[in-house]
């Protein structure tokens, strides 16, 4: 149980285009989803927190107009990287939490999406 | 402010040897602590967690961790390492806003 999927697992796009990454909780309802960014050989950096039906809360330094997050349902959140540039190339990981399932502090992680912008 | 420190960036052990990965945290209240493992190009898998109760926590894959409040530590241990344990290990603490604060990670390399 508590499976989180991401799609696509990897994507290559041209500079200036937009790309959407989906994060789904497959067997539970996720009231909160988190989006992280991870550079090679580094730790995870939280980008934003999203609650179903609400606007996402972005961490300091993260451009909300560039990284659009939508949490339209209790099982789906999307991250859209708009007007992507090579410096946006990274590994993006989502996670989901489900109060009542275990603890509101426990997060279930997706397998990640490798984005390469050429 | 909450923080997590993993002093060891890279550790190398021989297969069959014991392992201890260090984690120190800074948090004012009772912490919720986690250890995750990440294989290359993969997401994070939860090894174990501590919320309350017994300070020695058993996890998956033969791992355990001990919460020591006096030392603000939550070190991860395994008595006998397998080659498949080679990966990146992250310690994390949950903040009072439901966010996870991660350490910088420890890369484990296992020699046959």
Interface residues (C-beta under 8 A of the other chain):
Chain A: X4 X6 X32 X34 X41 X42 X43 X44 X46 X49 X91 X93 X95 X97 X103 X104 X105 X106 X107 X108 X109 X110 X111 X112 X114
Chain B: X32 X34 X36 X41 X42 X43 X44 X45 X46 X49 X51 X90 X94 X98 X99 X100 X102 X103 X104 X105 X107
